[in-house]
Amino acid sequence: MQTLTIFRKSLTIGIMFLFMGTCIGPSFAQEIMKSPSRTMRGSILYVGGSGPGNYSVIQDAINASASGDTIFVYHGTYHERLSIPKSITLIGENRTTTIIEGNQTSDVVTITAEYVTLRSLSVKHSAEHHAGILLHSDHNTITDTGLYGNEYAISAVSSKENTISGNEMKSNGYGVRLTNASKQNTIANNTILSWGFDFDIYIVDASNDNLISGNILSNDDGTAIYIFDSQGTIIANNTVINSKYGIDIYQASDTRVTGNFIGPNDEDGLGVAKSTDVVISRNIFINDGLFIYDAFGNTVTDNTVNGKPLMYLEGASHEIVEAGAGQIILITCSDITVQNQDIHSTNNGIEIWGGNNFSIVNNDLINNKRNLFLTQVTSASITGNTLTSNESHIFMQTLNIGASQDIVVSKNSFSTTDPYTYISIGGSRLTFSHNTLDGYDLNLYVGNTNKSIIADNTFASGEGISLFNCLSNKIRGNSLSTGCIRVEYSMNNEISGNKVMNSPGGYALIFEHSHANTITRNTLQHCNGSITLSSSRFNKIARNNFIDCGSSPAWFSNAFLNRWQRNYWGAAHLGPMIIHGELVIARQWPYPPIVIPMIDADLLPRQVPILIP
C-alpha cells in the first residue's frame, strides 16, 4: 500500500507539472505585450502574428535579432530548420500549437550560441541519425518544449551546464543524449516516453557530473537511463517504469542513485557493471530489482524490493540471512547461509558474486527473472529449494551457475510454465543431482564444464539435458519423460544409465562435433530415433537398450571410427545390426554438396534387453 501511494503521488506531481507547462506560453505572451521592457533585456521580435512588422519565417527573425533579444512565435506549424548562433530567447505561444516541423531533413534546431532559451513550442521529425534540438554550446535552457518523432529528441555534443527541464518527449528514438564530454548538465522534471530499442537518457564519452532528477521515464523495448564511461552522475527522485531495462550503469564510477521509484520494468530495474564507488540508497523497486555484474566497492543501503528490504552484503563473513528479504545480493562474501526466504517477482532473487562456502537452503524463489544466480563462487550447497517461473522472460535462467567450482545442487524442485526458462551451469567439479524438473521446454544447459556429475535427476517434462564444450563429465541415471540428451563440441564424457522414455520430436541422444565419449547402459524407448552422430568420432556406444525407436533408430553423418557394441535394438538380431549414414562433401556455391551413402554396424547386438537398475 505504501509503495502504491508513493507511485500515485509521483505520477500526480508529474501530471501537474506537465499541465502547468502547457499554460506557460499564452500567459507569457500576454506579459510580453503588457510590459516588454520589464520582461526582456533586448528587443522583441514576433513571428506569425497579424501585426505590422511580424515575420512569417522564424529563421528570418533569428537572422534579424541581436544577442539578448526575444523572439515570440505565434501558434502555427513552421516547416523550417533553425540555426541559432546568437544568445536569444525563442518562445512559442503554446507548446501544443506552436510547431517547428523538420520534415525528416537533418537536425531541426541547431544551437551554437551560449545562453539560448527555448520555451513553449514543439519540435518534430528530425532526419534519421539527427536531432530535434542539437546543442553545440553551453549554458542553454530548454523548457516546456515538446519533442516528437525525432531520432534524438535533444542531443548535446561537448556541451556543458545546460538545463533541460519540464519538457515532454514522446516517440523519439532517444530522449536526451549527452556525448563527447557534455558535463554538468541538468535533466529535470521531464516526461520521456521513447520507442524502439534505444534510450530515454543516454550519457557516454566522459560526460561527467550530470544531474538527472524528477523525471518520468518509460521505454517499452529499450533502456530508460544508460550511463557509460561517465563519472559523477546523480540520478535522484525519478520514476522509471515500464521499460525493458530501467537504469544501466556501466564503467561509470562515483554515480549516485537515490530516492527513485523503479518498476515494474521487464528485466533489471537497476544494473551496475564494472563500476566502483556507486551509492544506491532509498530506492523503491517494484517487480524488478538490482543486478550487480563484476562491480565491487559500492554502497547499497535502505532500498526496498516489493516492500521488503534489499539485503546487500559485500565482504561479509559468518552470517545467517534469515527470512524477510525482498532480494539478496552477496559480493565476495564467505561462510554465509541463506535460508527460509520467500522471494518473488524480482529480476534476481538471490545473487552471489565471488566468495566461498555458501549454504542456500529451504528457500522459495518464485517468478524472479533469475531465481538464483551464482558466478565465480567456490564451494556452495544449494539444497531443498523451490524455484518456480511462471512468467515469460526471454532467455532468463531460473538457476545460473557460471565459472564456479565445488558446487552441489541437490534435492531442489524446478518448475515453469514459461517456454523460455532454462537452467545453466558451468565450471568444474559441480554436482547436480536428485533434483526434479517439470516445465514447458525446461532445459538443463551444461556449458564449459569439466569433471562434473549430472546424476539421478527426474525430468517430468521439458527439453532435457544439453552439453556444450564439456570435458570429462558424467551424465548418469537421469530419467527424462520427454526431451533428449544433446552433446555438442564435447569430449571424454560418460553418458550412462539414463532413461529417455518419450522423444517424439527427434532423436533421444544427439552428438555433434563430439569425440571419445562413452555412451553405455542407457534405455531409449518410444522415441523417434535413438541416437544420431554428426561429425563425431571415436565414441563408444555399448550395451544400450534402443526400444521402439522407429525404423531407423540410429543415424550418422560424417561420423567415423565409432564403436557400436552389444546394444539391444528392440528385437532379436541373428546377424549384425546395420546402421545407415552418409558422407557429405561440401563444395563451393553454387555447387550442391556430394552425399555418399555409408553404413556401420553393431556386429554382435544383444538378443534381449539389458537390465538397468
C-alpha positions as CSV (number, residue, x, y, z in Angstrom):
1,M,0.0,0.0,0.0
2,Q,2.8,2.4,0.9
3,T,4.6,1.8,-2.4
4,L,1.4,2.3,-4.4
5,T,0.7,5.6,-2.6
6,I,4.2,6.8,-3.4
7,F,3.8,5.9,-7.1
8,R,0.5,7.7,-7.2
9,K,2.0,10.8,-5.7
10,S,4.9,10.7,-8.1
11,L,2.6,10.3,-11.1
12,T,0.3,13.1,-9.9
13,I,3.2,15.5,-9.4
14,G,4.4,14.7,-12.9
15,I,1.0,15.2,-14.5
16,M,0.5,18.6,-12.6
17,F,3.9,19.7,-13.9
18,L,3.0,18.9,-17.5
19,F,-0.4,20.6,-17.1
20,M,1.3,23.8,-15.8
21,G,3.8,23.6,-18.7
22,T,1.1,23.8,-21.3
23,C,-0.2,27.0,-19.8
24,I,3.1,28.9,-19.8
25,G,3.1,30.0,-23.4
26,P,-0.1,32.2,-23.7
27,S,0.3,33.8,-20.3
28,F,3.9,34.7,-21.1
29,A,2.8,36.2,-24.4
30,Q,0.3,38.4,-22.6
31,E,3.1,39.5,-20.2
32,I,5.3,40.4,-23.1
33,M,2.7,42.6,-24.8
34,K,1.8,44.3,-21.5
35,S,5.4,45.3,-20.4
36,P,8.2,44.2,-22.8
37,S,10.8,46.4,-21.2
38,R,10.2,44.9,-17.8
39,T,10.2,41.3,-19.0
40,M,13.1,41.1,-21.5
41,R,16.6,42.6,-21.8
42,G,16.5,43.4,-25.5
43,S,14.0,43.8,-28.3
44,I,11.0,41.6,-29.0
45,L,10.5,40.2,-32.5
46,Y,7.3,38.5,-33.5
47,V,6.7,35.6,-35.9
48,G,3.4,34.6,-37.4
49,G,1.1,37.2,-36.0
50,S,-1.0,39.7,-37.9
51,G,0.6,42.9,-36.7
52,P,2.8,45.1,-38.8
53,G,6.4,44.1,-39.0
54,N,5.8,40.5,-37.9
55,Y,8.0,37.8,-39.5
56,S,6.5,34.9,-41.3
57,V,9.7,32.8,-41.1
58,I,11.4,32.1,-37.7
59,Q,14.9,31.9,-39.2
60,D,14.4,35.4,-40.7
61,A,13.6,36.7,-37.2
62,I,16.7,35.0,-35.8
63,N,18.8,36.5,-38.5
64,A,17.5,40.0,-37.7
65,S,17.9,39.6,-34.0
66,A,20.7,40.6,-31.7
67,S,22.0,38.8,-28.6
68,G,19.6,39.4,-25.7
69,D,16.6,39.7,-27.9
70,T,13.4,37.7,-27.6
71,I,11.5,36.1,-30.5
72,F,7.9,35.3,-29.8
73,V,6.3,32.8,-32.2
74,Y,2.5,32.6,-32.6
75,H,0.7,29.3,-33.0
76,G,1.1,27.5,-36.3
77,T,3.2,24.9,-38.0
78,Y,6.6,26.2,-39.3
79,H,8.3,24.0,-41.8
80,E,11.9,25.0,-41.1
81,R,15.3,24.0,-39.9
82,L,16.6,26.6,-37.5
83,S,20.1,27.7,-36.7
84,I,20.6,29.8,-33.6
85,P,24.1,31.4,-33.5
86,K,23.0,34.2,-31.0
87,S,22.2,34.3,-27.3
88,I,18.4,34.8,-27.8
89,T,15.2,33.6,-26.2
90,L,12.8,31.8,-28.5
91,I,9.3,31.4,-27.1
92,G,6.2,29.8,-28.6
93,E,2.7,30.9,-27.9
94,N,1.7,27.4,-26.8
95,R,3.7,24.2,-26.7
96,T,0.9,22.1,-28.4
97,T,0.1,24.6,-31.2
98,T,3.4,26.2,-32.0
99,I,5.2,23.6,-34.0
100,I,8.6,23.5,-35.8
101,E,8.3,20.7,-38.4
102,G,11.6,19.3,-39.6
103,N,10.1,17.1,-42.3
104,Q,12.8,14.5,-41.6
105,T,15.6,16.6,-43.1
106,S,18.7,16.9,-40.9
107,D,18.6,18.4,-37.4
108,V,15.5,20.6,-36.8
109,V,17.0,23.2,-34.3
110,T,20.8,23.7,-34.0
111,I,22.1,25.9,-31.2
112,T,25.7,27.1,-31.4
113,A,25.5,30.2,-29.2
114,E,25.6,30.2,-25.4
115,Y,22.7,31.3,-23.2
116,V,19.9,30.4,-25.6
117,T,16.5,29.7,-24.1
118,L,13.8,27.6,-25.9
119,R,10.4,27.5,-24.4
120,S,6.7,26.6,-25.1
121,L,6.9,25.1,-28.5
122,S,7.2,21.7,-30.2
123,V,10.0,20.3,-32.4
124,K,9.1,17.4,-34.7
125,H,10.6,14.9,-37.1
126,S,14.3,15.2,-37.5
127,A,16.1,13.0,-40.1
128,E,17.5,9.6,-39.2
129,H,20.6,10.0,-37.0
130,H,19.8,13.6,-36.4
131,A,18.2,15.6,-33.5
132,G,15.2,17.6,-32.8
133,I,17.4,20.0,-30.9
134,L,21.2,19.8,-31.3
135,L,23.3,21.6,-28.7
136,H,26.9,22.6,-29.6
137,S,27.2,25.2,-26.9
138,D,26.9,25.8,-23.1
139,H,24.6,27.4,-20.6
140,N,21.4,26.9,-22.6
141,T,17.8,26.4,-21.2
142,I,15.2,24.2,-22.9
143,T,11.9,24.1,-21.0
144,D,8.2,23.4,-21.6
145,T,9.1,22.1,-25.1
146,G,7.6,19.1,-26.8
147,L,9.8,16.8,-28.9
148,Y,8.1,14.2,-31.0
149,G,9.2,11.7,-33.7
150,N,12.9,12.6,-33.7
151,E,15.8,10.2,-33.8
152,Y,17.3,12.1,-30.9
153,A,14.9,14.5,-29.1
154,I,17.8,16.5,-27.6
155,S,21.4,15.8,-28.5
156,A,24.3,17.6,-26.7
157,V,27.8,17.3,-28.1
158,S,30.6,18.7,-26.0
159,S,28.0,20.9,-24.4
160,K,28.1,21.9,-20.7
161,E,25.9,23.4,-18.0
162,N,22.6,23.3,-19.9
163,T,19.2,23.0,-18.2
164,I,16.7,20.6,-19.8
165,S,13.6,20.7,-17.7
166,G,9.8,20.4,-17.8
167,N,9.7,19.0,-21.4
168,E,7.7,16.3,-22.9
169,M,9.5,13.8,-25.2
170,K,7.4,11.1,-26.9
171,S,8.0,8.7,-29.8
172,N,11.7,9.6,-30.2
173,G,14.4,7.1,-30.7
174,Y,16.4,8.7,-27.9
175,G,15.2,11.3,-25.4
176,V,18.2,13.2,-24.1
177,R,21.7,12.2,-25.5
178,L,24.9,13.6,-24.0
179,T,28.2,12.8,-25.7
180,N,31.7,14.0,-26.1
181,A,32.3,15.3,-22.6
182,S,29.0,17.0,-22.2
183,K,29.3,17.9,-18.5
184,Q,27.4,19.4,-15.6
185,N,24.0,19.4,-17.4
186,T,20.7,19.2,-15.5
187,I,17.9,17.0,-16.9
188,A,15.0,17.6,-14.6
189,N,11.2,17.1,-14.4
190,N,10.8,15.9,-17.9
191,T,8.4,13.2,-19.2
192,I,10.3,10.9,-21.6
193,L,8.4,8.1,-23.4
194,S,10.6,6.5,-26.1
195,W,10.2,3.8,-28.6
196,G,12.3,1.1,-30.2
197,F,15.5,-0.4,-28.7
198,D,17.1,2.9,-27.7
199,F,17.3,5.1,-24.6
200,D,15.3,7.8,-22.8
201,I,18.5,9.3,-21.3
202,Y,21.9,8.3,-22.8
203,I,25.1,9.7,-21.3
204,V,28.5,8.5,-22.7
205,D,32.1,9.6,-23.6
206,A,33.3,11.1,-20.3
207,S,30.1,13.2,-19.9
208,N,30.7,13.7,-16.2
209,D,28.9,15.3,-13.3
210,N,25.4,15.5,-14.8
211,L,22.1,15.6,-12.8
212,I,19.1,13.5,-13.7
213,S,16.3,14.4,-11.3
214,G,12.5,14.2,-11.0
215,N,11.8,12.8,-14.5
216,I,9.1,10.3,-15.5
217,L,10.8,7.7,-17.8
218,S,9.4,4.8,-19.8
219,N,10.8,2.8,-22.8
220,D,8.9,-0.4,-23.7
221,D,11.7,-2.0,-25.7
222,G,14.8,-0.1,-24.6
223,T,16.5,1.4,-21.6
224,A,15.3,4.4,-19.5
225,I,18.7,5.6,-18.3
226,Y,22.1,4.5,-19.7
227,I,25.4,5.8,-18.3
228,F,28.6,4.6,-19.9
229,D,32.2,5.7,-19.3
230,S,31.0,8.8,-17.5
231,Q,31.6,9.7,-13.8
232,G,29.8,11.6,-11.1
233,T,26.2,11.3,-12.4
234,I,23.4,11.9,-9.8
235,I,20.2,10.0,-10.5
236,A,17.7,11.2,-8.0
237,N,13.9,11.1,-7.4
238,N,13.0,9.8,-10.9
239,T,10.1,7.5,-11.8
240,V,11.4,4.7,-14.0
241,I,8.6,2.3,-15.2
242,N,7.6,0.0,-18.0
243,S,10.9,-0.2,-19.7
244,K,12.9,-3.2,-20.9
245,Y,15.8,-2.1,-18.7
246,G,15.4,0.6,-16.1
247,I,18.8,2.1,-15.3
248,D,22.1,0.7,-16.6
249,I,25.4,2.0,-15.2
250,Y,28.5,0.6,-17.0
251,Q,32.0,1.7,-16.3
252,A,30.5,4.8,-14.5
253,S,32.1,5.1,-11.1
254,D,31.1,7.7,-8.5
255,T,27.5,7.6,-9.5
256,R,24.7,8.3,-7.1
257,V,21.3,6.6,-7.4
258,T,19.0,7.7,-4.7
259,G,15.3,8.1,-4.0
260,N,14.0,6.7,-7.3
261,F,10.8,4.7,-7.9
262,I,11.9,1.9,-10.2
263,G,9.5,-0.6,-11.6
264,P,7.9,-2.6,-12.9
265,N,10.5,-3.0,-15.7
266,D,10.8,-6.1,-17.9
267,E,14.2,-7.2,-16.8
268,D,16.6,-5.3,-14.5
269,G,15.4,-2.3,-12.6
270,L,19.0,-1.2,-11.9
271,G,22.1,-2.8,-13.4
272,V,25.6,-1.9,-12.2
273,A,28.6,-3.3,-14.2
274,K,32.3,-2.7,-13.8
275,S,31.8,0.3,-11.7
276,T,33.1,1.3,-8.2
277,D,32.0,3.9,-5.6
278,V,28.4,3.8,-6.7
279,V,26.0,4.7,-4.0
280,I,22.5,3.2,-4.2
281,S,20.2,4.3,-1.5
282,R,16.5,4.8,-0.6
283,N,15.2,3.5,-3.9
284,I,11.9,1.6,-4.2
285,F,11.9,-1.4,-6.6
286,I,8.6,-2.9,-7.7
287,N,8.7,-6.3,-9.6
288,D,12.3,-5.8,-10.5
289,G,15.5,-5.0,-8.6
290,L,19.2,-4.6,-8.6
291,F,21.7,-6.6,-10.6
292,I,25.5,-6.4,-10.0
293,Y,27.9,-7.5,-12.6
294,D,31.7,-7.5,-11.9
295,A,31.3,-4.4,-9.8
296,F,32.9,-4.0,-6.4
297,G,33.4,-1.4,-3.7
298,N,29.9,0.0,-3.9
299,T,27.4,1.1,-1.2
300,V,23.8,-0.2,-1.2
301,T,21.6,0.9,1.7
302,D,18.0,1.4,2.7
303,N,16.4,0.1,-0.5
304,T,13.3,-2.0,-0.8
305,V,12.1,-4.6,-3.3
306,N,8.4,-5.3,-3.3
307,G,8.1,-3.7,0.1
308,K,10.8,-5.8,1.7
309,P,14.5,-4.9,2.4
310,L,17.1,-5.4,-0.3
311,M,19.8,-7.3,1.5
312,Y,23.2,-6.4,0.2
313,L,26.4,-7.7,1.7
314,E,29.9,-7.1,0.4
315,G,33.0,-8.7,2.0
316,A,30.9,-10.1,4.9
317,S,31.6,-13.5,6.6
318,H,30.0,-15.9,9.0
319,E,26.4,-14.6,8.8
320,I,23.0,-16.2,8.5
321,V,20.4,-14.4,6.4
322,E,17.0,-15.4,7.8
323,A,13.6,-14.9,6.2
324,G,12.2,-11.5,5.2
325,A,14.4,-10.1,2.4
326,G,12.9,-8.8,-0.9
327,Q,16.2,-9.6,-2.7
328,I,19.6,-10.8,-1.6
329,I,23.0,-9.8,-3.2
330,L,26.2,-11.2,-1.8
331,I,29.5,-9.9,-3.2
332,T,32.8,-11.5,-2.3
333,C,31.4,-12.9,1.0
334,S,32.3,-16.2,2.8
335,D,30.6,-18.6,5.1
336,I,27.1,-17.2,4.5
337,T,23.9,-19.2,5.0
338,V,20.7,-18.0,3.2
339,Q,17.6,-19.9,4.4
340,N,13.8,-19.8,4.6
341,Q,13.4,-16.9,2.3
342,D,10.2,-16.2,0.2
343,I,11.4,-14.0,-2.7
344,H,9.3,-13.4,-5.7
345,S,8.8,-11.1,-8.7
346,T,12.3,-9.6,-8.8
347,N,15.0,-9.5,-11.5
348,N,17.3,-11.5,-9.2
349,G,16.0,-13.5,-6.3
350,I,19.5,-14.4,-4.8
351,E,22.7,-13.2,-6.5
352,I,26.2,-14.4,-5.3
353,W,29.3,-12.9,-7.0
354,G,32.6,-14.3,-5.8
355,G,33.4,-15.7,-2.4
356,N,33.2,-19.2,-0.9
357,N,31.4,-21.5,1.4
358,F,27.7,-20.7,0.9
359,S,24.6,-22.6,2.0
360,I,21.4,-21.9,0.2
361,V,18.7,-24.0,1.8
362,N,14.9,-24.2,2.0
363,N,14.1,-21.0,0.1
364,D,11.1,-20.4,-2.1
365,L,12.1,-18.4,-5.2
366,I,9.1,-17.7,-7.4
367,N,8.7,-15.8,-10.6
368,N,12.0,-14.0,-10.5
369,K,13.7,-13.4,-13.8
370,R,16.7,-15.1,-12.4
371,N,15.7,-17.1,-9.3
372,L,19.3,-17.9,-8.3
373,F,22.5,-16.5,-9.9
374,L,26.0,-17.5,-8.8
375,T,29.3,-16.7,-10.5
376,Q,32.9,-17.2,-9.6
377,V,31.9,-19.0,-6.4
378,T,34.0,-21.7,-4.7
379,S,32.1,-24.2,-2.6
380,A,28.4,-23.9,-2.2
381,S,25.5,-26.2,-1.2
382,I,22.1,-25.5,-2.8
383,T,19.6,-27.9,-1.3
384,G,15.9,-28.2,-0.7
385,N,14.8,-25.0,-2.5
386,T,11.8,-24.5,-4.7
387,L,12.4,-22.5,-7.9
388,T,9.4,-21.6,-9.9
389,S,9.0,-19.5,-13.1
390,N,5.5,-18.8,-14.4
391,E,6.1,-15.6,-16.4
392,S,7.7,-15.2,-19.8
393,H,11.1,-13.6,-19.6
394,I,13.2,-14.5,-22.7
395,F,16.5,-16.2,-22.1
396,M,16.3,-15.8,-18.3
397,Q,17.7,-18.6,-16.1
398,T,15.8,-20.0,-13.1
399,L,19.3,-21.1,-12.0
400,N,22.6,-19.8,-13.3
401,I,26.0,-21.0,-12.1
402,G,28.9,-19.7,-14.0
403,A,32.7,-20.1,-13.7
404,S,32.3,-21.8,-10.3
405,Q,33.7,-24.9,-8.7
406,D,32.7,-27.4,-6.0
407,I,29.0,-26.5,-6.1
408,V,26.4,-29.1,-5.0
409,V,22.8,-28.6,-6.3
410,S,20.7,-31.3,-4.8
411,K,17.1,-32.2,-3.9
412,N,15.6,-29.0,-5.4
413,S,12.4,-28.6,-7.3
414,F,12.4,-26.6,-10.5
415,S,9.1,-25.9,-12.4
416,T,8.0,-23.5,-15.0
417,T,5.2,-22.7,-17.5
418,D,7.4,-20.3,-19.3
419,P,8.7,-21.5,-22.7
420,Y,12.0,-19.6,-22.3
421,T,13.2,-20.6,-18.9
422,Y,16.3,-22.8,-18.5
423,I,18.9,-23.9,-16.0
424,S,22.6,-23.0,-16.9
425,I,25.6,-24.4,-15.0
426,G,29.2,-24.1,-15.8
427,G,32.6,-24.6,-14.0
428,S,34.4,-27.6,-12.6
429,R,33.6,-30.3,-10.0
430,L,29.9,-29.4,-10.0
431,T,27.2,-31.9,-8.8
432,F,23.6,-31.6,-10.0
433,S,21.7,-34.5,-8.5
434,H,18.4,-35.8,-7.2
435,N,16.5,-32.7,-8.5
436,T,13.1,-32.7,-10.1
437,L,12.4,-30.6,-13.2
438,D,9.0,-30.0,-14.6
439,G,8.0,-27.4,-17.1
440,Y,7.3,-26.4,-20.7
441,D,10.6,-26.6,-22.6
442,L,12.7,-26.5,-19.4
443,N,16.2,-27.3,-20.3
444,L,19.4,-28.1,-18.2
445,Y,22.2,-26.5,-20.1
446,V,25.7,-27.6,-19.1
447,G,28.4,-25.4,-20.7
448,N,32.1,-25.1,-20.4
449,T,32.1,-27.6,-17.6
450,N,34.6,-30.3,-16.6
451,K,34.8,-33.1,-14.1
452,S,31.2,-32.6,-13.0
453,I,28.3,-35.0,-12.3
454,I,24.7,-34.7,-13.5
455,A,23.0,-37.7,-11.8
456,D,19.7,-39.1,-10.8
457,N,17.6,-36.1,-11.8
458,T,13.9,-36.5,-12.8
459,F,12.7,-34.6,-15.8
460,A,8.9,-34.8,-15.7
461,S,8.7,-32.7,-18.8
462,G,10.9,-30.2,-20.8
463,E,13.7,-30.4,-23.3
464,G,16.2,-32.4,-21.3
465,I,20.0,-32.0,-21.0
466,S,22.4,-30.1,-23.2
467,L,26.2,-30.3,-23.0
468,F,28.3,-27.7,-24.8
469,N,32.1,-27.5,-24.8
470,C,32.3,-30.0,-21.9
471,L,35.1,-32.3,-20.8
472,S,35.2,-35.4,-18.6
473,N,31.7,-35.1,-17.1
474,K,29.4,-37.9,-16.0
475,I,25.8,-37.9,-17.0
476,R,24.3,-40.8,-15.1
477,G,21.0,-42.2,-14.0
478,N,18.7,-39.4,-15.2
479,S,15.1,-40.0,-16.1
480,L,13.6,-38.0,-18.9
481,S,9.9,-38.3,-19.7
482,T,10.4,-36.1,-22.7
483,G,13.2,-34.3,-24.5
484,C,16.7,-35.6,-25.2
485,I,20.3,-35.5,-24.2
486,R,22.3,-33.3,-26.6
487,V,26.1,-33.3,-26.7
488,E,28.0,-30.7,-28.8
489,Y,31.7,-29.9,-29.1
490,S,32.5,-32.1,-26.0
491,M,35.0,-34.9,-25.3
492,N,35.6,-37.7,-22.9
493,N,32.2,-37.6,-21.2
494,E,30.3,-40.6,-19.9
495,I,26.6,-40.8,-20.6
496,S,25.3,-43.9,-18.8
497,G,22.3,-45.4,-17.1
498,N,19.9,-42.7,-18.3
499,K,16.3,-43.3,-19.4
500,V,14.7,-41.3,-22.2
501,M,11.1,-42.6,-22.4
502,N,9.5,-40.3,-24.9
503,S,11.2,-38.1,-27.5
504,P,8.6,-37.8,-30.4
505,G,10.3,-34.7,-31.9
506,G,13.6,-36.3,-32.8
507,Y,16.5,-38.5,-31.6
508,A,16.9,-39.2,-27.9
509,L,20.7,-38.9,-28.0
510,I,22.3,-36.3,-30.3
511,F,26.0,-35.9,-30.7
512,E,27.6,-33.1,-32.8
513,H,31.3,-32.5,-33.2
514,S,31.9,-34.6,-30.1
515,H,34.6,-37.2,-29.7
516,A,35.8,-40.0,-27.4
517,N,32.6,-40.1,-25.3
518,T,31.2,-43.3,-23.8
519,I,27.5,-44.0,-24.2
520,T,26.5,-47.0,-22.2
521,R,23.7,-48.8,-20.5
522,N,21.1,-46.2,-21.4
523,T,17.4,-47.1,-22.2
524,L,15.8,-45.1,-25.0
525,Q,12.2,-46.0,-25.6
526,H,9.2,-44.7,-27.6
527,C,11.5,-42.1,-29.3
528,N,11.6,-41.0,-32.9
529,G,15.1,-42.3,-33.3
530,S,17.5,-43.4,-30.6
531,I,20.9,-41.9,-31.4
532,T,22.5,-39.7,-34.1
533,L,26.1,-38.8,-34.6
534,S,27.3,-35.8,-36.7
535,S,30.9,-35.1,-37.3
536,S,31.7,-37.1,-34.2
537,R,34.5,-39.7,-33.9
538,F,35.9,-42.3,-31.5
539,N,32.8,-42.6,-29.5
540,K,31.8,-45.9,-27.8
541,I,28.1,-46.9,-28.0
542,A,27.8,-50.1,-26.0
543,R,25.1,-52.1,-24.1
544,N,22.2,-49.7,-24.6
545,N,18.5,-50.5,-25.0
546,F,17.0,-49.0,-28.1
547,I,13.4,-49.9,-27.9
548,D,10.5,-48.8,-30.2
549,C,12.6,-46.0,-31.7
550,G,11.4,-46.1,-35.3
551,S,12.5,-47.9,-38.4
552,S,15.9,-46.2,-38.4
553,P,16.9,-46.0,-34.7
554,A,20.4,-44.8,-35.4
555,W,22.0,-42.5,-38.0
556,F,25.4,-40.9,-38.6
557,S,26.8,-38.2,-40.9
558,N,30.5,-37.6,-41.3
559,A,31.0,-39.7,-38.2
560,F,33.7,-42.4,-38.4
561,L,35.6,-44.7,-36.2
562,N,32.8,-45.0,-33.7
563,R,32.3,-48.4,-31.9
564,W,28.9,-50.0,-31.8
565,Q,28.9,-52.9,-29.4
566,R,26.3,-55.2,-27.9
567,N,23.3,-52.9,-28.0
568,Y,19.7,-54.2,-27.9
569,W,17.8,-52.8,-30.9
570,G,14.2,-53.7,-29.8
571,A,14.2,-57.2,-31.2
572,A,16.5,-60.2,-31.6
573,H,19.0,-60.0,-34.4
574,L,20.6,-63.2,-35.7
575,G,23.3,-61.1,-37.6
576,P,24.8,-57.7,-37.3
577,M,22.6,-54.6,-36.9
578,I,23.3,-52.4,-39.9
579,I,23.5,-48.6,-39.1
580,H,22.9,-46.3,-42.0
581,G,24.6,-42.9,-42.5
582,E,26.3,-40.7,-45.1
583,L,29.5,-38.9,-46.1
584,V,28.8,-35.3,-47.1
585,I,31.5,-33.5,-49.1
586,A,30.8,-29.8,-49.2
587,R,31.5,-27.7,-52.3
588,Q,31.6,-24.0,-53.0
589,W,28.4,-22.3,-54.1
590,P,26.6,-22.8,-56.4
591,Y,27.5,-26.4,-56.4
592,P,25.5,-28.7,-54.1
593,P,27.3,-31.0,-51.7
594,I,28.1,-34.5,-52.7
595,V,26.3,-37.1,-50.5
596,I,27.6,-40.6,-50.4
597,P,25.6,-43.3,-48.5
598,M,27.6,-45.1,-45.8
599,I,27.0,-48.0,-43.4
600,D,28.3,-49.0,-40.0
601,A,27.3,-52.0,-37.9
602,D,26.8,-53.4,-34.4
603,L,28.4,-56.7,-35.1
604,L,27.1,-58.6,-32.0
605,P,23.8,-57.0,-31.0
606,R,22.1,-58.3,-27.8
607,Q,19.1,-60.5,-28.2
608,V,17.3,-59.4,-25.0
609,P,17.2,-56.0,-23.2
610,I,19.9,-55.1,-20.7
611,L,18.6,-54.9,-17.1
612,I,19.4,-51.5,-15.8
613,P,18.6,-50.7,-12.1
